[in-house]
């Protein structure tokens, strides 16, 4: 029997299949470098900076990070589950358009919504100014909630992260069989009893997954907590890195933050492993939504409308106003350069990520061995890492390599090579690839799974090699999937802030960095144009997600 058939399950293949397997392993090893570097610093001896951190600051970082995570968890669960149930199982005025409008806050990065609400609610903002004029308040004679606080950071992150819980929970509700709910009704359970006893337990894995994603984004956030002056692990890493120039302590603090991330991953895995709720019916009739009238309909509309207004409409309007006010000074040659830089990085990073995702996903399909599957899973870990951790894990080995090459050239040829990797676009693109490869891999893998294996056999019987099967059969059939994967990575790169701040070359700015710099200089209006462009780009994948969720019900036609 030939060892090159598609049914061969061995890893060490003597023909072209061996190259796919080896390539997937090499990609996984390279992508995992930042993670391995950060973990290795757990075993490095600490210095005086770490001791100072341990004595005076670490408790503050831990407390604020825990409170922030718990506050966001409560907020996203409350908003996400309630709106998902109302839009999927109830009928009230505006339900149809609210079902997709509730996803729009995903288009706004947390740091941008923080800038907009600071501009609106700060002492000199329109809200407090109007209140002082209406009621004759003195400058120091009244109380108003402080937006730049830990509570403010919890609110901002909740408003943009609840869609993670909402979209997964709503998809889970739509996929459930109406038979299970009808049986609970015949057993005496009302609409809300069926919700708590049947629908909610069935949707629990999706709810936990959405919660874990939201909390990972919370731990990864830098722009919001830094702007609000909240001490967390991410702000501490930046402060140590740029303020003290101590890469060892920054890496050790990154390793501690990594423990939080691993805990969330384990929590999600444990929840899935313990879940034993299943619906066995194969009947997926049209959902009989609960008709809400009168005050109940008004309340449901208000509950669903409020997150959309606060999480998207008001910030988008504020950004539009700032952009209109500063249009003459914002849209100039410098802005064109910022846009070009952002566009260039996002396009290159998206192409690299999708290309590597194709290799990993196709290798797993071609050589379905534990090695290939493990390689794909390892390469997917980057999305769980905050941008600060990825940046630290990239800059340390790259800087070591640059210094080693430079020293060797000086010693042997009296010549300096300068920065070859660190401080270049290569380092930034590598960090983006590590961070967002998982996004493209999930999309590409799902697209490949929809293609029947028999098509591979037919193509191979006609003389095509594996690479030919991929390029001439799979890629044309997956054109929509590949474009979606490219778009998702493109938008994520546009929004990424912490990794860009640490790794960008000198005098190289992006739209996200410019918005951050203008906000830090208290020039919030000038942050409007770059921030609005990022938001507009983020709306496109949100629309795609809404379309996918709306057709999540089994048997429903597109």
Secondary structure, DSSP 8 states (H G I E B T S, - for coil): --TTSTT---S--SSHHHHHHHHHHHHHHHHTHHHHHHHHGGGS---HHHHHIIIIIHHHHHHHHHHHHHHHHHHHHHHHHHHHHHHHHEE-TTHHHHHHHTTGGGGS-HHHHHHHHHHHHSTTSHHHHHHHHHHT--TTSS----SSSHHHHHHHHHHHHHHHHHHHHHHHHHHS-HHHHHHHHHTT--HHHHIIIIIHHHTHHHHHHHHHHHHHHHHH--HHHHHTT---HHHHHHIIIIII--HHHHHHHHHHHHHHHHHHHHHHHHHHHH---------------EE--HHHHHHHHHHHHHHHIIIIIHHHHHHHHHHHHTHHHHSSHHHHHHHHHHHHHHHHHHHHHHHHHHHHHHHHHHS-SHHHHHHHHHHGGGGGS-HHHHHHHHHHHHHHHHHHHHHHHHHHHS-----SSTTSHHHHHHHHHHHHHHHHHHHHHHHHHTS-HHHHHHHHHTT--HHHHIIIIIHHHTHHHHHHHHHHHHHHHHH--HHHHHH--TT---HHHHHHHHHHTT-GGGGHHHHHHHHHHHHHHHHHHHHHHHT-STT---
